Amino acid sequence: MKSLTSAILGASVMLNILILQGARESELLSAGKVFPAFFLALSVIVLLVRAAGEYRK
């Protein structure tokens, strides 16, 4: 189960990096556009962690 959790964490970190890189490259770093992307990534991470918790049971 540790490998599943670490894989999820790694994927979420990669997702955050990709979102931030895309935002930097397309110059969307105005607060109005980066924060929704950040919160979307954060909600995806929370959902993945919850799914992992359900999977353990």
Buried (B, 14 or more C-beta within 10 A) or exposed (E): EEEEBEEBBEEBEEBBEEBBEEBEEEEEEEEEEBEEBBEEBEEBBEEBBEEBEEEEE
